[in-house]
Amino acid sequence: MKGTFRFHEEFGLAVDLIVKRRVDLIPLLTAIFPINDALKAFETAADRAKSMKVQLAF
């Protein structure tokens, strides 16, 4: 698995706000799919008009 990292100057502030519960992240999460529904999850994530962030639950 390979990841990327952007916005390094904002990252610390974002983590601090999340830890202090100053930012509600729930509205950003469109859906959580079980791993068995991975294809549907990727289809949902591909539609930018309907989704922002899609999560797979392992």
Phi and psi restraints in degrees (range 20) as a CNS / XPLOR table:
assign (resid 1 and name C) (resid 2 and name N)
       (resid 2 and name CA) (resid 2 and name C) 1.0 -126.0 20.0 2
assign (resid 2 and name N) (resid 2 and name CA)
       (resid 2 and name C) (resid 3 and name N) 1.0 134.4 20.0 2
assign (resid 2 and name C) (resid 3 and name N)
       (resid 3 and name CA) (resid 3 and name C) 1.0 -118.3 20.0 2
assign (resid 3 and name N) (resid 3 and name CA)
       (resid 3 and name C) (resid 4 and name N) 1.0 175.8 20.0 2
assign (resid 3 and name C) (resid 4 and name N)
       (resid 4 and name CA) (resid 4 and name C) 1.0 -130.5 20.0 2
assign (resid 4 and name N) (resid 4 and name CA)
       (resid 4 and name C) (resid 5 and name N) 1.0 163.1 20.0 2
assign (resid 4 and name C) (resid 5 and name N)
       (resid 5 and name CA) (resid 5 and name C) 1.0 -140.2 20.0 2
assign (resid 5 and name N) (resid 5 and name CA)
       (resid 5 and name C) (resid 6 and name N) 1.0 120.7 20.0 2
assign (resid 5 and name C) (resid 6 and name N)
       (resid 6 and name CA) (resid 6 and name C) 1.0 -127.5 20.0 2
assign (resid 6 and name N) (resid 6 and name CA)
       (resid 6 and name C) (resid 7 and name N) 1.0 171.4 20.0 2
assign (resid 6 and name C) (resid 7 and name N)
       (resid 7 and name CA) (resid 7 and name C) 1.0 56.7 20.0 2
assign (resid 7 and name N) (resid 7 and name CA)
       (resid 7 and name C) (resid 8 and name N) 1.0 46.3 20.0 2
assign (resid 7 and name C) (resid 8 and name N)
       (resid 8 and name CA) (resid 8 and name C) 1.0 -61.4 20.0 2
assign (resid 8 and name N) (resid 8 and name CA)
       (resid 8 and name C) (resid 9 and name N) 1.0 -30.9 20.0 2
assign (resid 8 and name C) (resid 9 and name N)
       (resid 9 and name CA) (resid 9 and name C) 1.0 -72.0 20.0 2
assign (resid 9 and name N) (resid 9 and name CA)
       (resid 9 and name C) (resid 10 and name N) 1.0 -29.9 20.0 2
assign (resid 9 and name C) (resid 10 and name N)
       (resid 10 and name CA) (resid 10 and name C) 1.0 -88.0 20.0 2
assign (resid 10 and name N) (resid 10 and name CA)
       (resid 10 and name C) (resid 11 and name N) 1.0 -15.2 20.0 2
assign (resid 10 and name C) (resid 11 and name N)
       (resid 11 and name CA) (resid 11 and name C) 1.0 -60.6 20.0 2
assign (resid 11 and name N) (resid 11 and name CA)
       (resid 11 and name C) (resid 12 and name N) 1.0 -47.9 20.0 2
assign (resid 11 and name C) (resid 12 and name N)
       (resid 12 and name CA) (resid 12 and name C) 1.0 -59.9 20.0 2
assign (resid 12 and name N) (resid 12 and name CA)
       (resid 12 and name C) (resid 13 and name N) 1.0 -44.1 20.0 2
assign (resid 12 and name C) (resid 13 and name N)
       (resid 13 and name CA) (resid 13 and name C) 1.0 -62.2 20.0 2
assign (resid 13 and name N) (resid 13 and name CA)
       (resid 13 and name C) (resid 14 and name N) 1.0 -44.4 20.0 2
assign (resid 13 and name C) (resid 14 and name N)
       (resid 14 and name CA) (resid 14 and name C) 1.0 -61.0 20.0 2
assign (resid 14 and name N) (resid 14 and name CA)
       (resid 14 and name C) (resid 15 and name N) 1.0 -45.2 20.0 2
assign (resid 14 and name C) (resid 15 and name N)
       (resid 15 and name CA) (resid 15 and name C) 1.0 -62.5 20.0 2
assign (resid 15 and name N) (resid 15 and name CA)
       (resid 15 and name C) (resid 16 and name N) 1.0 -42.9 20.0 2
assign (resid 15 and name C) (resid 16 and name N)
       (resid 16 and name CA) (resid 16 and name C) 1.0 -60.2 20.0 2
assign (resid 16 and name N) (resid 16 and name CA)
       (resid 16 and name C) (resid 17 and name N) 1.0 -44.6 20.0 2
assign (resid 16 and name C) (resid 17 and name N)
       (resid 17 and name CA) (resid 17 and name C) 1.0 -64.5 20.0 2
assign (resid 17 and name N) (resid 17 and name CA)
       (resid 17 and name C) (resid 18 and name N) 1.0 -38.3 20.0 2
assign (resid 17 and name C) (resid 18 and name N)
       (resid 18 and name CA) (resid 18 and name C) 1.0 -67.0 20.0 2
assign (resid 18 and name N) (resid 18 and name CA)
       (resid 18 and name C) (resid 19 and name N) 1.0 -46.9 20.0 2
assign (resid 18 and name C) (resid 19 and name N)
       (resid 19 and name CA) (resid 19 and name C) 1.0 -60.3 20.0 2
assign (resid 19 and name N) (resid 19 and name CA)
       (resid 19 and name C) (resid 20 and name N) 1.0 -39.2 20.0 2
assign (resid 19 and name C) (resid 20 and name N)
       (resid 20 and name CA) (resid 20 and name C) 1.0 -82.9 20.0 2
assign (resid 20 and name N) (resid 20 and name CA)
       (resid 20 and name C) (resid 21 and name N) 1.0 4.4 20.0 2
assign (resid 20 and name C) (resid 21 and name N)
       (resid 21 and name CA) (resid 21 and name C) 1.0 56.3 20.0 2
assign (resid 21 and name N) (resid 21 and name CA)
       (resid 21 and name C) (resid 22 and name N) 1.0 37.6 20.0 2
assign (resid 21 and name C) (resid 22 and name N)
       (resid 22 and name CA) (resid 22 and name C) 1.0 -90.4 20.0 2
assign (resid 22 and name N) (resid 22 and name CA)
       (resid 22 and name C) (resid 23 and name N) 1.0 -10.4 20.0 2
assign (resid 22 and name C) (resid 23 and name N)
       (resid 23 and name CA) (resid 23 and name C) 1.0 -125.6 20.0 2
assign (resid 23 and name N) (resid 23 and name CA)
       (resid 23 and name C) (resid 24 and name N) 1.0 127.4 20.0 2
assign (resid 23 and name C) (resid 24 and name N)
       (resid 24 and name CA) (resid 24 and name C) 1.0 -89.8 20.0 2
assign (resid 24 and name N) (resid 24 and name CA)
       (resid 24 and name C) (resid 25 and name N) 1.0 109.5 20.0 2
assign (resid 24 and name C) (resid 25 and name N)
       (resid 25 and name CA) (resid 25 and name C) 1.0 -86.4 20.0 2
assign (resid 25 and name N) (resid 25 and name CA)
       (resid 25 and name C) (resid 26 and name N) 1.0 -14.8 20.0 2
assign (resid 25 and name C) (resid 26 and name N)
       (resid 26 and name CA) (resid 26 and name C) 1.0 -55.1 20.0 2
assign (resid 26 and name N) (resid 26 and name CA)
       (resid 26 and name C) (resid 27 and name N) 1.0 -43.4 20.0 2
assign (resid 26 and name C) (resid 27 and name N)
       (resid 27 and name CA) (resid 27 and name C) 1.0 -63.4 20.0 2
assign (resid 27 and name N) (resid 27 and name CA)
       (resid 27 and name C) (resid 28 and name N) 1.0 -18.5 20.0 2
assign (resid 27 and name C) (resid 28 and name N)
       (resid 28 and name CA) (resid 28 and name C) 1.0 -80.0 20.0 2
assign (resid 28 and name N) (resid 28 and name CA)
       (resid 28 and name C) (resid 29 and name N) 1.0 -19.6 20.0 2
assign (resid 28 and name C) (resid 29 and name N)
       (resid 29 and name CA) (resid 29 and name C) 1.0 -92.0 20.0 2
assign (resid 29 and name N) (resid 29 and name CA)
       (resid 29 and name C) (resid 30 and name N) 1.0 113.4 20.0 2
assign (resid 29 and name C) (resid 30 and name N)
       (resid 30 and name CA) (resid 30 and name C) 1.0 -72.9 20.0 2
assign (resid 30 and name N) (resid 30 and name CA)
       (resid 30 and name C) (resid 31 and name N) 1.0 -45.7 20.0 2
assign (resid 30 and name C) (resid 31 and name N)
       (resid 31 and name CA) (resid 31 and name C) 1.0 -163.6 20.0 2
assign (resid 31 and name N) (resid 31 and name CA)
       (resid 31 and name C) (resid 32 and name N) 1.0 157.2 20.0 2
assign (resid 31 and name C) (resid 32 and name N)
       (resid 32 and name CA) (resid 32 and name C) 1.0 -121.3 20.0 2
assign (resid 32 and name N) (resid 32 and name CA)
       (resid 32 and name C) (resid 33 and name N) 1.0 124.9 20.0 2
assign (resid 32 and name C) (resid 33 and name N)
       (resid 33 and name CA) (resid 33 and name C) 1.0 -114.7 20.0 2
assign (resid 33 and name N) (resid 33 and name CA)
       (resid 33 and name C) (resid 34 and name N) 1.0 141.1 20.0 2
assign (resid 33 and name C) (resid 34 and name N)
       (resid 34 and name CA) (resid 34 and name C) 1.0 -66.7 20.0 2
assign (resid 34 and name N) (resid 34 and name CA)
       (resid 34 and name C) (resid 35 and name N) 1.0 153.7 20.0 2
assign (resid 34 and name C) (resid 35 and name N)
       (resid 35 and name CA) (resid 35 and name C) 1.0 -55.7 20.0 2
assign (resid 35 and name N) (resid 35 and name CA)
       (resid 35 and name C) (resid 36 and name N) 1.0 -29.9 20.0 2
assign (resid 35 and name C) (resid 36 and name N)
       (resid 36 and name CA) (resid 36 and name C) 1.0 -67.0 20.0 2
assign (resid 36 and name N) (resid 36 and name CA)
       (resid 36 and name C) (resid 37 and name N) 1.0 -18.2 20.0 2
assign (resid 36 and name C) (resid 37 and name N)
       (resid 37 and name CA) (resid 37 and name C) 1.0 -106.3 20.0 2
assign (resid 37 and name N) (resid 37 and name CA)
       (resid 37 and name C) (resid 38 and name N) 1.0 30.5 20.0 2
assign (resid 37 and name C) (resid 38 and name N)
       (resid 38 and name CA) (resid 38 and name C) 1.0 -58.6 20.0 2
assign (resid 38 and name N) (resid 38 and name CA)
       (resid 38 and name C) (resid 39 and name N) 1.0 -40.3 20.0 2
assign (resid 38 and name C) (resid 39 and name N)
       (resid 39 and name CA) (resid 39 and name C) 1.0 -60.5 20.0 2
assign (resid 39 and name N) (resid 39 and name CA)
       (resid 39 and name C) (resid 40 and name N) 1.0 -45.7 20.0 2
assign (resid 39 and name C) (resid 40 and name N)
       (resid 40 and name CA) (resid 40 and name C) 1.0 -63.5 20.0 2
assign (resid 40 and name N) (resid 40 and name CA)
       (resid 40 and name C) (resid 41 and name N) 1.0 -37.4 20.0 2
assign (resid 40 and name C) (resid 41 and name N)
       (resid 41 and name CA) (resid 41 and name C) 1.0 -61.5 20.0 2
assign (resid 41 and name N) (resid 41 and name CA)
       (resid 41 and name C) (resid 42 and name N) 1.0 -45.6 20.0 2
assign (resid 41 and name C) (resid 42 and name N)
       (resid 42 and name CA) (resid 42 and name C) 1.0 -68.3 20.0 2
assign (resid 42 and name N) (resid 42 and name CA)
       (resid 42 and name C) (resid 43 and name N) 1.0 -35.3 20.0 2
assign (resid 42 and name C) (resid 43 and name N)
       (resid 43 and name CA) (resid 43 and name C) 1.0 -64.3 20.0 2
assign (resid 43 and name N) (resid 43 and name CA)
       (resid 43 and name C) (resid 44 and name N) 1.0 -42.3 20.0 2
assign (resid 43 and name C) (resid 44 and name N)
       (resid 44 and name CA) (resid 44 and name C) 1.0 -64.5 20.0 2
assign (resid 44 and name N) (resid 44 and name CA)
       (resid 44 and name C) (resid 45 and name N) 1.0 -44.7 20.0 2
assign (resid 44 and name C) (resid 45 and name N)
       (resid 45 and name CA) (resid 45 and name C) 1.0 -64.5 20.0 2
assign (resid 45 and name N) (resid 45 and name CA)
       (resid 45 and name C) (resid 46 and name N) 1.0 -30.0 20.0 2
assign (resid 45 and name C) (resid 46 and name N)
       (resid 46 and name CA) (resid 46 and name C) 1.0 -71.9 20.0 2
assign (resid 46 and name N) (resid 46 and name CA)
       (resid 46 and name C) (resid 47 and name N) 1.0 -20.0 20.0 2
assign (resid 46 and name C) (resid 47 and name N)
       (resid 47 and name CA) (resid 47 and name C) 1.0 -91.7 20.0 2
assign (resid 47 and name N) (resid 47 and name CA)
       (resid 47 and name C) (resid 48 and name N) 1.0 91.8 20.0 2
assign (resid 47 and name C) (resid 48 and name N)
       (resid 48 and name CA) (resid 48 and name C) 1.0 -67.2 20.0 2
assign (resid 48 and name N) (resid 48 and name CA)
       (resid 48 and name C) (resid 49 and name N) 1.0 -16.0 20.0 2
assign (resid 48 and name C) (resid 49 and name N)
       (resid 49 and name CA) (resid 49 and name C) 1.0 -76.1 20.0 2
assign (resid 49 and name N) (resid 49 and name CA)
       (resid 49 and name C) (resid 50 and name N) 1.0 -20.1 20.0 2
assign (resid 49 and name C) (resid 50 and name N)
       (resid 50 and name CA) (resid 50 and name C) 1.0 -116.7 20.0 2
assign (resid 50 and name N) (resid 50 and name CA)
       (resid 50 and name C) (resid 51 and name N) 1.0 -14.6 20.0 2
assign (resid 50 and name C) (resid 51 and name N)
       (resid 51 and name CA) (resid 51 and name C) 1.0 -139.5 20.0 2
assign (resid 51 and name N) (resid 51 and name CA)
       (resid 51 and name C) (resid 52 and name N) 1.0 154.7 20.0 2
assign (resid 51 and name C) (resid 52 and name N)
       (resid 52 and name CA) (resid 52 and name C) 1.0 -117.2 20.0 2
assign (resid 52 and name N) (resid 52 and name CA)
       (resid 52 and name C) (resid 53 and name N) 1.0 -51.5 20.0 2
assign (resid 52 and name C) (resid 53 and name N)
       (resid 53 and name CA) (resid 53 and name C) 1.0 -139.3 20.0 2
assign (resid 53 and name N) (resid 53 and name CA)
       (resid 53 and name C) (resid 54 and name N) 1.0 126.7 20.0 2
assign (resid 53 and name C) (resid 54 and name N)
       (resid 54 and name CA) (resid 54 and name C) 1.0 -120.3 20.0 2
assign (resid 54 and name N) (resid 54 and name CA)
       (resid 54 and name C) (resid 55 and name N) 1.0 136.2 20.0 2
assign (resid 54 and name C) (resid 55 and name N)
       (resid 55 and name CA) (resid 55 and name C) 1.0 -119.0 20.0 2
assign (resid 55 and name N) (resid 55 and name CA)
       (resid 55 and name C) (resid 56 and name N) 1.0 143.2 20.0 2
assign (resid 55 and name C) (resid 56 and name N)
       (resid 56 and name CA) (resid 56 and name C) 1.0 -101.3 20.0 2
assign (resid 56 and name N) (resid 56 and name CA)
       (resid 56 and name C) (resid 57 and name N) 1.0 134.1 20.0 2
assign (resid 56 and name C) (resid 57 and name N)
       (resid 57 and name CA) (resid 57 and name C) 1.0 -102.6 20.0 2
assign (resid 57 and name N) (resid 57 and name CA)
       (resid 57 and name C) (resid 58 and name N) 1.0 120.1 20.0 2
